[in-house]
């Protein structure tokens, strides 16, 4: 199914919720809407579904204008943040409900319900009510019901946000496998860059109602069009450092020089972006040193995030594994000039690290 949004915008009273944008999610693939809370992701999905009408623009499905068509007349499946199931119906009947509405034979319904339950590891709960299940199990039921509908368009609005860390990790991997068939066009909203990298063949980055960049996920991640995109697609946020262009590259304000082949810009004031994962404590050949002191060290999953006060400003380094640091202790971070992003005075991308394969 080909969904196209043409010149879509949304205003509520005098307040703009969505600025005018065009977006065409890839048919049969996963498109991730990535952005912070109130970026406009839910508003955009409601327009895609037919729950809301845009203030301007058109919504087309396979070339047909469906802008004013209500959600009941569209073949769309939705999964929300909340665990929305029919509370008085068993898990089996929840999953079977869209199949029964479609008039499927009883034997086919039974086969599909049990197959979906097995894929989502909830087959042992088919006779229970949703209230008897954990949050993760309830969300699996909602996903199974959405998949049972077999809709050509599936919309998922931060479906894992209310689950704990372990369940989110588990369901992310399962969703990758569920969406791999390419039978539906999937639009998945999230605030987490890690989910975009894991799920999205394509990613649309949104911020404050604006669509900032849309393209293949790896391309958007490695070549963010602007500082705004880089911030949205970095967790923890990208380290941003003031710099001045020099004849041989650039000079960090209060720090070392970086030897870089910058394209002509005519601008002296630049911003260097360094992702937390590009900083390390063990130097490599060609690295620049950024000495400082430890302000905070926190462990998250299998990584350690170290906040370091340096002469170029506060930096956050993401170190693989569990490390212990004393607060106030001296530490030197190292970074390769080849791994930094450079933005011009307007905040637009000037130079990105070269990816493997020369891209």
C-alpha beads as a LAMMPS data file, in Angstrom:
LAMMPS data file: protein, C-alpha beads

359 atoms
358 bonds

1 atom types
1 bond types

-500.0 500.0 xlo xhi
-500.0 500.0 ylo yhi
-500.0 500.0 zlo zhi

Masses

1 110.0

Atoms # bond

1 1 1 0.000 0.000 0.000
2 1 1 1.289 3.466 -0.927
3 1 1 0.396 6.169 1.617
4 1 1 1.189 9.760 0.649
5 1 1 0.783 12.898 2.726
6 1 1 0.851 16.001 0.535
7 1 1 1.211 19.456 2.090
8 1 1 -0.188 18.234 5.426
9 1 1 -0.478 20.701 8.309
10 1 1 -2.541 20.858 11.488
11 1 1 -3.628 23.809 13.593
12 1 1 -5.655 23.699 16.805
13 1 1 -7.071 27.167 17.305
14 1 1 -4.219 29.559 16.590
15 1 1 -1.552 27.025 17.604
16 1 1 0.311 25.107 14.872
17 1 1 0.621 21.432 15.830
18 1 1 2.077 20.333 12.495
19 1 1 3.827 22.559 9.977
20 1 1 3.271 21.845 6.289
21 1 1 5.041 18.677 5.187
22 1 1 5.121 15.919 2.573
23 1 1 5.745 12.319 3.586
24 1 1 5.402 9.009 1.750
25 1 1 6.234 5.995 3.976
26 1 1 7.881 3.148 2.111
27 1 1 5.323 0.490 1.049
28 1 1 5.784 -2.853 2.779
29 1 1 8.519 -1.488 5.062
30 1 1 8.900 0.092 8.503
31 1 1 9.035 3.880 8.726
32 1 1 9.948 5.217 12.158
33 1 1 8.692 8.618 13.310
34 1 1 11.469 9.722 15.663
35 1 1 11.204 12.733 17.942
36 1 1 10.824 13.955 21.490
37 1 1 7.492 14.194 23.268
38 1 1 5.252 16.801 21.564
39 1 1 7.260 16.588 18.342
40 1 1 3.998 15.951 16.472
41 1 1 4.269 12.184 15.962
42 1 1 0.841 11.288 17.381
43 1 1 -0.861 14.160 15.542
44 1 1 0.624 12.918 12.272
45 1 1 -0.410 9.318 12.925
46 1 1 -3.974 10.365 13.721
47 1 1 -4.153 12.050 10.316
48 1 1 -2.743 8.920 8.658
49 1 1 -5.408 6.818 10.368
50 1 1 -8.332 9.121 9.589
51 1 1 -8.960 9.987 13.236
52 1 1 -8.227 13.666 12.477
53 1 1 -8.497 15.803 9.361
54 1 1 -5.526 17.980 8.364
55 1 1 -5.945 21.753 8.312
56 1 1 -4.298 21.792 4.873
57 1 1 -3.110 19.140 2.448
58 1 1 -4.307 15.771 1.212
59 1 1 -3.958 12.140 2.287
60 1 1 -3.768 9.650 -0.565
61 1 1 -3.806 5.844 -0.478
62 1 1 -2.753 4.175 -3.714
63 1 1 -3.537 7.439 -5.485
64 1 1 -7.030 7.795 -4.021
65 1 1 -7.829 10.907 -1.984
66 1 1 -9.002 9.688 1.456
67 1 1 -8.546 12.973 3.327
68 1 1 -12.104 13.175 4.637
69 1 1 -12.656 9.441 4.946
70 1 1 -13.277 8.403 8.603
71 1 1 -11.205 5.711 10.255
72 1 1 -14.058 3.173 10.155
73 1 1 -13.917 3.250 6.366
74 1 1 -10.162 2.722 6.208
75 1 1 -8.295 -0.551 6.542
76 1 1 -5.914 0.495 9.317
77 1 1 -4.637 -1.291 12.431
78 1 1 -3.380 0.724 15.412
79 1 1 -1.465 -0.097 18.594
80 1 1 -1.186 2.564 21.295
81 1 1 1.024 3.288 24.320
82 1 1 -1.721 2.042 26.624
83 1 1 -2.574 -1.642 26.715
84 1 1 -5.908 -1.339 24.905
85 1 1 -7.795 -4.651 24.840
86 1 1 -11.424 -5.659 25.328
87 1 1 -11.481 -6.237 29.124
88 1 1 -14.481 -8.592 29.193
89 1 1 -13.141 -10.842 26.427
90 1 1 -10.522 -13.556 26.755
91 1 1 -7.168 -13.235 25.045
92 1 1 -8.396 -15.681 22.403
93 1 1 -11.493 -13.603 21.673
94 1 1 -9.495 -10.351 21.627
95 1 1 -7.239 -11.717 18.891
96 1 1 -10.146 -13.326 17.044
97 1 1 -12.335 -10.191 17.023
98 1 1 -11.079 -8.634 13.735
99 1 1 -11.192 -12.033 12.043
100 1 1 -14.813 -12.563 13.089
101 1 1 -15.731 -9.091 11.871
102 1 1 -14.221 -10.076 8.541
103 1 1 -16.489 -13.128 8.341
104 1 1 -13.714 -15.720 8.370
105 1 1 -14.642 -19.399 8.885
106 1 1 -14.309 -20.660 12.460
107 1 1 -11.560 -23.148 11.598
108 1 1 -9.473 -20.459 9.901
109 1 1 -9.986 -18.091 12.825
110 1 1 -8.833 -20.732 15.287
111 1 1 -5.750 -21.519 13.211
112 1 1 -4.728 -17.854 12.862
113 1 1 -5.366 -16.992 16.511
114 1 1 -3.224 -19.860 17.752
115 1 1 -0.471 -19.138 15.223
116 1 1 -0.282 -15.456 16.220
117 1 1 -0.394 -16.309 19.919
118 1 1 2.509 -18.703 19.440
119 1 1 4.540 -16.101 17.509
120 1 1 4.047 -13.625 20.359
121 1 1 4.558 -16.207 23.133
122 1 1 1.091 -15.791 24.670
123 1 1 -0.418 -19.148 23.674
124 1 1 -0.664 -20.249 27.329
125 1 1 -2.847 -17.209 28.155
126 1 1 -5.567 -17.648 25.523
127 1 1 -8.294 -18.397 28.066
128 1 1 -7.374 -15.577 30.459
129 1 1 -8.768 -12.051 30.627
130 1 1 -6.407 -9.137 29.865
131 1 1 -6.508 -7.944 33.490
132 1 1 -4.892 -11.224 34.535
133 1 1 -1.800 -10.513 32.414
134 1 1 1.309 -8.405 32.925
135 1 1 1.798 -5.192 30.958
136 1 1 4.096 -6.842 28.449
137 1 1 1.671 -9.707 27.918
138 1 1 -1.230 -7.287 27.434
139 1 1 0.730 -5.367 24.816
140 1 1 1.466 -8.635 23.032
141 1 1 -2.287 -9.279 22.896
142 1 1 -2.846 -5.840 21.356
143 1 1 -0.121 -6.527 18.799
144 1 1 -1.597 -9.942 17.953
145 1 1 -5.042 -8.397 17.416
146 1 1 -3.560 -5.722 15.141
147 1 1 -1.657 -8.350 13.147
148 1 1 -4.784 -10.513 12.899
149 1 1 -6.597 -7.679 11.146
150 1 1 -4.150 -8.012 8.270
151 1 1 -4.453 -4.311 7.456
152 1 1 -2.181 -2.919 4.732
153 1 1 -1.328 -0.017 7.063
154 1 1 -0.255 -0.614 10.674
155 1 1 0.343 2.340 13.001
156 1 1 2.156 1.878 16.325
157 1 1 2.297 4.893 18.636
158 1 1 5.137 4.297 21.121
159 1 1 3.818 0.805 21.940
160 1 1 6.684 -0.080 24.303
161 1 1 6.982 3.166 26.275
162 1 1 5.050 1.909 29.321
163 1 1 7.044 -1.302 29.666
164 1 1 10.139 -1.842 31.781
165 1 1 13.618 -1.952 30.235
166 1 1 13.879 -5.732 29.953
167 1 1 10.458 -6.116 28.327
168 1 1 11.173 -3.305 25.866
169 1 1 14.382 -5.001 24.744
170 1 1 12.608 -8.323 24.360
171 1 1 9.667 -6.951 22.387
172 1 1 11.863 -4.799 20.136
173 1 1 13.589 -7.912 18.851
174 1 1 10.266 -9.691 18.364
175 1 1 8.824 -6.725 16.451
176 1 1 11.766 -6.793 14.045
177 1 1 10.906 -10.384 13.178
178 1 1 7.158 -9.683 12.970
179 1 1 7.611 -6.797 10.532
180 1 1 10.208 -8.560 8.388
181 1 1 7.550 -10.151 6.151
182 1 1 6.801 -6.820 4.458
183 1 1 3.095 -7.608 4.197
184 1 1 2.038 -4.252 5.712
185 1 1 3.293 -0.693 5.563
186 1 1 4.295 -0.031 9.175
187 1 1 4.633 3.415 10.781
188 1 1 6.198 3.274 14.254
189 1 1 6.491 6.322 16.528
190 1 1 9.202 6.475 19.187
191 1 1 11.300 8.902 21.205
192 1 1 14.239 6.479 21.316
193 1 1 16.989 6.514 18.667
194 1 1 17.895 2.913 19.558
195 1 1 14.448 1.755 18.438
196 1 1 14.781 3.648 15.164
197 1 1 18.148 2.012 14.477
198 1 1 16.805 -1.430 15.334
199 1 1 13.419 -1.257 13.590
200 1 1 13.500 1.320 10.880
201 1 1 14.451 0.727 7.304
202 1 1 13.402 4.381 7.007
203 1 1 13.237 7.168 9.578
204 1 1 11.428 10.517 9.643
205 1 1 12.890 12.871 12.268
206 1 1 10.379 15.314 13.768
207 1 1 10.768 18.248 16.132
208 1 1 8.135 20.730 17.378
209 1 1 5.719 19.888 14.577
210 1 1 8.304 19.997 11.784
211 1 1 9.537 17.158 9.601
212 1 1 13.301 17.733 9.623
213 1 1 14.607 14.825 7.557
214 1 1 13.329 11.595 6.006
215 1 1 15.352 8.814 4.439
216 1 1 16.970 5.414 5.003
217 1 1 17.644 5.100 8.730
218 1 1 21.398 4.554 8.431
219 1 1 21.725 7.553 6.103
220 1 1 19.810 9.868 8.456
221 1 1 21.819 8.644 11.451
222 1 1 25.245 9.043 9.832
223 1 1 24.414 12.200 7.844
224 1 1 21.998 14.279 9.949
225 1 1 20.994 17.302 7.916
226 1 1 21.286 19.670 10.861
227 1 1 22.139 19.971 14.538
228 1 1 18.408 19.549 15.296
229 1 1 18.373 16.190 13.526
230 1 1 21.616 15.109 15.200
231 1 1 20.199 15.950 18.641
232 1 1 17.025 13.974 17.973
233 1 1 18.994 10.989 16.665
234 1 1 21.547 10.750 19.505
235 1 1 20.999 9.252 22.947
236 1 1 22.673 10.574 25.001
237 1 1 22.585 13.868 23.076
238 1 1 25.488 14.590 20.750
239 1 1 28.304 16.603 22.367
240 1 1 28.391 20.006 20.646
241 1 1 31.578 22.082 20.796
242 1 1 32.319 25.591 19.513
243 1 1 35.129 25.798 16.965
244 1 1 36.805 28.121 14.481
245 1 1 37.786 27.203 10.942
246 1 1 41.547 27.286 10.333
247 1 1 43.768 26.709 7.330
248 1 1 44.424 23.109 8.322
249 1 1 40.984 22.233 9.685
250 1 1 39.487 23.746 12.815
251 1 1 40.354 24.819 16.341
252 1 1 38.165 23.828 19.268
253 1 1 37.418 26.761 21.569
254 1 1 39.719 26.245 24.553
255 1 1 40.981 22.928 23.216
256 1 1 43.078 21.159 20.573
257 1 1 43.130 21.628 16.821
258 1 1 41.559 19.022 14.521
259 1 1 43.150 18.300 11.159
260 1 1 40.199 18.046 8.774
261 1 1 39.610 18.684 5.076
262 1 1 36.663 21.049 5.355
263 1 1 34.672 22.076 2.290
264 1 1 34.702 25.814 1.523
265 1 1 32.142 27.584 3.678
266 1 1 33.188 31.203 4.076
267 1 1 32.207 30.900 7.749
268 1 1 34.668 31.018 10.619
269 1 1 32.359 29.984 13.476
270 1 1 31.546 26.281 13.331
271 1 1 30.134 23.596 15.649
272 1 1 31.742 20.211 16.140
273 1 1 29.468 17.307 17.037
274 1 1 30.893 14.228 18.770
275 1 1 28.638 11.312 19.623
276 1 1 29.111 9.884 23.104
277 1 1 30.005 6.496 21.607
278 1 1 32.894 8.114 19.667
279 1 1 34.686 9.128 22.884
280 1 1 36.985 6.660 24.645
281 1 1 39.488 6.509 27.499
282 1 1 42.088 4.392 25.655
283 1 1 43.805 6.448 22.928
284 1 1 44.273 5.322 19.341
285 1 1 46.636 6.587 16.690
286 1 1 45.603 10.031 15.466
287 1 1 43.290 10.776 18.417
288 1 1 43.098 14.162 20.080
289 1 1 43.200 14.279 23.898
290 1 1 40.522 16.031 25.965
291 1 1 41.649 16.050 29.619
292 1 1 39.155 16.796 32.375
293 1 1 37.590 15.526 35.602
294 1 1 34.734 13.127 36.302
295 1 1 31.475 14.854 37.252
296 1 1 29.160 11.831 37.122
297 1 1 29.331 8.162 36.162
298 1 1 26.167 6.128 35.664
299 1 1 25.597 2.572 34.477
300 1 1 22.772 1.883 32.025
301 1 1 22.349 -1.689 30.848
302 1 1 25.747 -2.886 29.663
303 1 1 27.184 0.633 29.170
304 1 1 28.698 3.282 31.440
305 1 1 27.968 6.966 30.787
306 1 1 30.694 9.284 32.084
307 1 1 30.125 13.043 32.361
308 1 1 33.450 14.876 32.163
309 1 1 34.197 18.565 32.652
310 1 1 36.896 19.648 30.178
311 1 1 38.367 22.870 28.825
312 1 1 36.033 22.612 25.791
313 1 1 32.937 22.116 27.959
314 1 1 31.102 19.191 29.554
315 1 1 31.336 15.964 27.557
316 1 1 29.415 12.714 27.894
317 1 1 31.213 9.507 26.914
318 1 1 29.428 6.174 26.383
319 1 1 31.800 3.363 27.353
320 1 1 31.025 -0.275 26.656
321 1 1 30.942 -2.378 29.808
322 1 1 30.716 -1.521 33.489
323 1 1 33.374 0.937 34.723
324 1 1 33.909 2.642 38.068
325 1 1 35.141 6.235 38.358
326 1 1 35.654 8.405 41.425
327 1 1 33.893 11.759 41.305
328 1 1 36.378 14.554 40.691
329 1 1 39.059 12.140 39.508
330 1 1 41.175 13.223 36.527
331 1 1 40.310 11.543 33.234
332 1 1 41.322 12.052 29.636
333 1 1 38.885 11.339 26.830
334 1 1 40.103 10.686 23.309
335 1 1 38.414 11.231 19.952
336 1 1 39.395 10.738 16.338
337 1 1 38.956 13.766 14.059
338 1 1 37.627 11.296 11.478
339 1 1 34.645 10.521 13.746
340 1 1 33.285 14.032 14.263
341 1 1 30.466 15.907 12.548
342 1 1 30.927 19.557 11.626
343 1 1 28.036 22.012 11.307
344 1 1 28.119 25.500 9.857
345 1 1 26.949 28.728 11.510
346 1 1 23.340 27.986 10.483
347 1 1 23.485 24.586 12.180
348 1 1 23.491 22.691 8.879
349 1 1 25.742 19.708 8.203
350 1 1 29.089 20.631 6.654
351 1 1 31.080 17.427 7.142
352 1 1 30.193 13.913 8.350
353 1 1 32.425 10.967 9.236
354 1 1 33.144 8.711 6.303
355 1 1 31.203 5.464 6.566
356 1 1 32.686 2.031 5.764
357 1 1 32.754 1.596 2.010
358 1 1 33.654 5.237 1.427
359 1 1 30.177 6.778 1.887

Bonds

1 1 1 2
2 1 2 3
3 1 3 4
4 1 4 5
5 1 5 6
6 1 6 7
7 1 7 8
8 1 8 9
9 1 9 10
10 1 10 11
11 1 11 12
12 1 12 13
13 1 13 14
14 1 14 15
15 1 15 16
16 1 16 17
17 1 17 18
18 1 18 19
19 1 19 20
20 1 20 21
21 1 21 22
22 1 22 23
23 1 23 24
24 1 24 25
25 1 25 26
26 1 26 27
27 1 27 28
28 1 28 29
29 1 29 30
30 1 30 31
31 1 31 32
32 1 32 33
33 1 33 34
34 1 34 35
35 1 35 36
36 1 36 37
37 1 37 38
38 1 38 39
39 1 39 40
40 1 40 41
41 1 41 42
42 1 42 43
43 1 43 44
44 1 44 45
45 1 45 46
46 1 46 47
47 1 47 48
48 1 48 49
49 1 49 50
50 1 50 51
51 1 51 52
52 1 52 53
53 1 53 54
54 1 54 55
55 1 55 56
56 1 56 57
57 1 57 58
58 1 58 59
59 1 59 60
60 1 60 61
61 1 61 62
62 1 62 63
63 1 63 64
64 1 64 65
65 1 65 66
66 1 66 67
67 1 67 68
68 1 68 69
69 1 69 70
70 1 70 71
71 1 71 72
72 1 72 73
73 1 73 74
74 1 74 75
75 1 75 76
76 1 76 77
77 1 77 78
78 1 78 79
79 1 79 80
80 1 80 81
81 1 81 82
82 1 82 83
83 1 83 84
84 1 84 85
85 1 85 86
86 1 86 87
87 1 87 88
88 1 88 89
89 1 89 90
90 1 90 91
91 1 91 92
92 1 92 93
93 1 93 94
94 1 94 95
95 1 95 96
96 1 96 97
97 1 97 98
98 1 98 99
99 1 99 100
100 1 100 101
101 1 101 102
102 1 102 103
103 1 103 104
104 1 104 105
105 1 105 106
106 1 106 107
107 1 107 108
108 1 108 109
109 1 109 110
110 1 110 111
111 1 111 112
112 1 112 113
113 1 113 114
114 1 114 115
115 1 115 116
116 1 116 117
117 1 117 118
118 1 118 119
119 1 119 120
120 1 120 121
121 1 121 122
122 1 122 123
123 1 123 124
124 1 124 125
125 1 125 126
126 1 126 127
127 1 127 128
128 1 128 129
129 1 129 130
130 1 130 131
131 1 131 132
132 1 132 133
133 1 133 134
134 1 134 135
135 1 135 136
136 1 136 137
137 1 137 138
138 1 138 139
139 1 139 140
140 1 140 141
141 1 141 142
142 1 142 143
143 1 143 144
144 1 144 145
145 1 145 146
146 1 146 147
147 1 147 148
148 1 148 149
149 1 149 150
150 1 150 151
151 1 151 152
152 1 152 153
153 1 153 154
154 1 154 155
155 1 155 156
156 1 156 157
157 1 157 158
158 1 158 159
159 1 159 160
160 1 160 161
161 1 161 162
162 1 162 163
163 1 163 164
164 1 164 165
165 1 165 166
166 1 166 167
167 1 167 168
168 1 168 169
169 1 169 170
170 1 170 171
171 1 171 172
172 1 172 173
173 1 173 174
174 1 174 175
175 1 175 176
176 1 176 177
177 1 177 178
178 1 178 179
179 1 179 180
180 1 180 181
181 1 181 182
182 1 182 183
183 1 183 184
184 1 184 185
185 1 185 186
186 1 186 187
187 1 187 188
188 1 188 189
189 1 189 190
190 1 190 191
191 1 191 192
192 1 192 193
193 1 193 194
194 1 194 195
195 1 195 196
196 1 196 197
197 1 197 198
198 1 198 199
199 1 199 200
200 1 200 201
201 1 201 202
202 1 202 203
203 1 203 204
204 1 204 205
205 1 205 206
206 1 206 207
207 1 207 208
208 1 208 209
209 1 209 210
210 1 210 211
211 1 211 212
212 1 212 213
213 1 213 214
214 1 214 215
215 1 215 216
216 1 216 217
217 1 217 218
218 1 218 219
219 1 219 220
220 1 220 221
221 1 221 222
222 1 222 223
223 1 223 224
224 1 224 225
225 1 225 226
226 1 226 227
227 1 227 228
228 1 228 229
229 1 229 230
230 1 230 231
231 1 231 232
232 1 232 233
233 1 233 234
234 1 234 235
235 1 235 236
236 1 236 237
237 1 237 238
238 1 238 239
239 1 239 240
240 1 240 241
241 1 241 242
242 1 242 243
243 1 243 244
244 1 244 245
245 1 245 246
246 1 246 247
247 1 247 248
248 1 248 249
249 1 249 250
250 1 250 251
251 1 251 252
252 1 252 253
253 1 253 254
254 1 254 255
255 1 255 256
256 1 256 257
257 1 257 258
258 1 258 259
259 1 259 260
260 1 260 261
261 1 261 262
262 1 262 263
263 1 263 264
264 1 264 265
265 1 265 266
266 1 266 267
267 1 267 268
268 1 268 269
269 1 269 270
270 1 270 271
271 1 271 272
272 1 272 273
273 1 273 274
274 1 274 275
275 1 275 276
276 1 276 277
277 1 277 278
278 1 278 279
279 1 279 280
280 1 280 281
281 1 281 282
282 1 282 283
283 1 283 284
284 1 284 285
285 1 285 286
286 1 286 287
287 1 287 288
288 1 288 289
289 1 289 290
290 1 290 291
291 1 291 292
292 1 292 293
293 1 293 294
294 1 294 295
295 1 295 296
296 1 296 297
297 1 297 298
298 1 298 299
299 1 299 300
300 1 300 301
301 1 301 302
302 1 302 303
303 1 303 304
304 1 304 305
305 1 305 306
306 1 306 307
307 1 307 308
308 1 308 309
309 1 309 310
310 1 310 311
311 1 311 312
312 1 312 313
313 1 313 314
314 1 314 315
315 1 315 316
316 1 316 317
317 1 317 318
318 1 318 319
319 1 319 320
320 1 320 321
321 1 321 322
322 1 322 323
323 1 323 324
324 1 324 325
325 1 325 326
326 1 326 327
327 1 327 328
328 1 328 329
329 1 329 330
330 1 330 331
331 1 331 332
332 1 332 333
333 1 333 334
334 1 334 335
335 1 335 336
336 1 336 337
337 1 337 338
338 1 338 339
339 1 339 340
340 1 340 341
341 1 341 342
342 1 342 343
343 1 343 344
344 1 344 345
345 1 345 346
346 1 346 347
347 1 347 348
348 1 348 349
349 1 349 350
350 1 350 351
351 1 351 352
352 1 352 353
353 1 353 354
354 1 354 355
355 1 355 356
356 1 356 357
357 1 357 358
358 1 358 359
